[in-house]
Amino acid sequence: PMRFKQTHTSGSARRGEISFDVSNTVLPTPAYLVATRRGGVPCLTPDLLANSAPHAPLPLQFSLWELLEQPGVEVLARYNQHTPAGKPQGLRGFFNLGASPIILTIRPASRPLPSIPSTDQCLVDDTPSGRRKVTLQDFKSLVKEVRPDAVLGFHSLPAPNASDKRRAQTTHQNERWWAELQGEATPPLFYPLPCGQLPDPVPTASGYAITYFGSGETPSEQLSHLLSLATLPPAACRLVCNMDDPLSLLTCVGAGVDVVDGDYPIRQALAGFALVFAFEIVEGTEVLLNLRDPSHTTDASPLCPSCPCDTCTHHTRAYLCHLLNTHEMTGDALLVQHNLHHYTRYLHHIRTAIETNTWAEFQAIIRDQFRTA
């Protein structure tokens, strides 16, 4: 149901396609998996979300913890039971998500680490409605009603300061849960690799996912873990969670990663920053624009002159500065739409650079901008 096909390479970076049967879509890779919050992308309705991805379907990440809170398994089950014929079931129909591929993960991008250690039988965490336990059966029930294109396997994460014994226990626990899932009729599964540690032997899976870096690794150690993904089966998709700022994304793609998830462009938008870095050599370009700065009060230029998104086409920096400083929600919506559009264009240029074997030159252009900004 999830098939990866590699089409081009440039060094360790690879260009390919993922075919999903549930949504009947083909996702070009490298791709950016947009992390949702409480069932949606902040500030955007489904039609505005679709306009933010002109080059490819926009894949969406939903987390187990947030979906269990709302809408919950029971609500989704009632929806699926009463869905009219011809209308999509599961989360796709419930939130009217169109053709966007849906990938279900465990933790939300905004809270990559649990606040409470898991037990041998379940995951434990503090949620907005209080402390909650989630068992493997809870996970299976949610997957059945969500009907995603792919799922990150049920797993626990070791604490950053966990002992070697505790890490070994977590690994054994995750392997036991994985073995249980293998006997079920589930959607395609990503095998979880907490902190990038590869097991020996490596289990067969539709994909592999590095779920968390946080054990005090240096950047060189993180890169070493990323490069170890090249030893995995080439026909499997490779996912990395939460390394999604522009430079980390370059590092991941350069190591052969196919999908990176996170909410970087949304976080920047909600903080009042527009992404304006260029995809070619431009003298004196900026990378982030603080639109709350009073210096934009009378600036009639667009956010990014080369950007064709609705925000840049129809609105000025002065108007967005006014909206943000008067706390109008329209300002957040316009900025989220621009930042997502800019990031999807960024991924499009990354794919083009790999296809045309100009990957090294493209990396240099982006890194030089952030170095001098």
LINBELUR-V695424 format. One record per backbone hydrogen bond with DSSP energy under -1.0 kcal/mol. CO is the residue of the C=O (numbers start at 1). NH is the residue of the N-H. E is the energy in kcal/mol with one decimal. If there is no record, write none. Layout:
CO,NH,E
CO,NH,E
//
This chain:
1,21,-2.0
3,19,-2.8
5,17,-2.1
8,15,-3.0
10,13,-1.4
13,10,-2.4
15,7,-3.1
15,8,-1.9
16,29,-2.8
17,5,-2.6
18,27,-3.2
19,3,-1.9
25,20,-2.9
27,18,-2.5
29,16,-1.6
31,260,-2.0
33,262,-1.7
34,61,-3.0
40,37,-3.3
41,44,-1.8
45,49,-2.4
46,50,-2.1
47,51,-1.5
50,53,-1.3
59,34,-2.1
60,103,-2.5
61,36,-2.2
62,105,-2.9
63,67,-2.1
64,68,-2.1
65,69,-1.2
66,70,-2.4
67,72,-2.0
72,76,-1.8
73,77,-2.5
74,78,-2.2
75,79,-2.3
76,80,-2.7
77,81,-2.0
78,82,-1.6
84,87,-1.8
90,94,-2.2
91,95,-2.5
92,97,-2.5
97,100,-1.6
101,60,-3.0
102,149,-2.4
102,150,-1.3
103,62,-2.2
104,152,-3.1
105,64,-2.2
106,65,-1.6
108,111,-1.3
122,119,-2.4
123,134,-2.6
125,132,-2.8
127,130,-2.2
130,127,-1.7
132,125,-2.0
134,123,-2.8
135,139,-1.9
136,140,-2.4
137,141,-2.4
138,142,-2.1
139,143,-2.5
140,144,-2.1
141,145,-1.4
142,146,-2.8
143,147,-2.2
146,91,-2.1
150,104,-2.3
151,190,-2.9
159,162,-2.1
163,167,-2.4
164,168,-2.2
165,169,-2.1
166,170,-2.3
167,171,-2.4
168,172,-2.3
169,173,-2.5
170,174,-2.5
171,175,-2.2
172,176,-1.9
173,177,-2.2
174,178,-2.5
175,179,-2.2
176,180,-1.7
177,181,-2.1
178,182,-1.9
181,184,-2.0
184,186,-1.6
188,151,-2.6
189,206,-1.0
189,207,-1.3
190,153,-2.6
191,209,-2.6
193,196,-2.4
194,197,-1.5
206,237,-1.8
207,191,-3.1
208,239,-3.1
209,193,-3.3
210,241,-2.5
212,195,-1.2
218,222,-2.5
219,223,-2.4
220,224,-2.0
221,225,-2.1
222,226,-2.4
223,227,-2.8
224,228,-1.3
226,229,-1.6
227,230,-1.7
228,231,-1.7
229,232,-1.9
233,236,-1.8
237,208,-2.5
238,258,-1.7
238,259,-2.2
239,210,-2.4
240,261,-2.1
245,249,-2.7
246,250,-1.4
247,251,-2.0
248,252,-2.5
249,253,-2.6
250,254,-2.6
252,257,-2.2
253,256,-1.8
258,31,-2.3
259,240,-2.1
260,33,-2.7
261,242,-1.4
262,35,-2.5
263,267,-2.9
264,268,-2.4
265,269,-1.8
266,270,-2.6
267,271,-1.0
268,273,-3.1
269,272,-1.7
272,291,-2.5
274,289,-2.2
282,285,-1.1
287,276,-2.0
289,274,-2.3
289,291,-1.1
290,293,-1.3
293,296,-2.0
294,297,-2.0
296,299,-1.3
299,318,-2.3
301,317,-2.5
304,307,-2.3
309,313,-2.2
310,314,-2.1
311,315,-1.8
316,320,-2.0
317,321,-2.6
318,322,-2.2
319,323,-2.4
320,324,-2.5
321,325,-2.2
322,326,-1.3
323,328,-2.9
324,327,-1.2
328,331,-1.3
329,333,-2.1
330,334,-2.7
331,335,-2.1
332,336,-2.8
333,337,-2.2
334,338,-2.0
335,339,-2.7
336,340,-2.4
337,341,-2.1
338,342,-3.0
339,343,-2.2
340,344,-2.4
341,345,-1.9
342,346,-2.0
343,347,-2.2
344,348,-1.9
345,349,-2.4
346,350,-2.0
347,351,-2.5
348,352,-2.1
349,353,-2.4
350,354,-1.9
351,355,-2.2
352,356,-2.4
353,358,-2.7
358,362,-2.3
359,363,-2.4
360,364,-1.9
361,365,-1.9
362,366,-2.0
363,367,-2.8
364,368,-2.3
365,369,-1.6
366,370,-1.8
367,371,-1.9
368,372,-2.0
369,373,-1.4
//
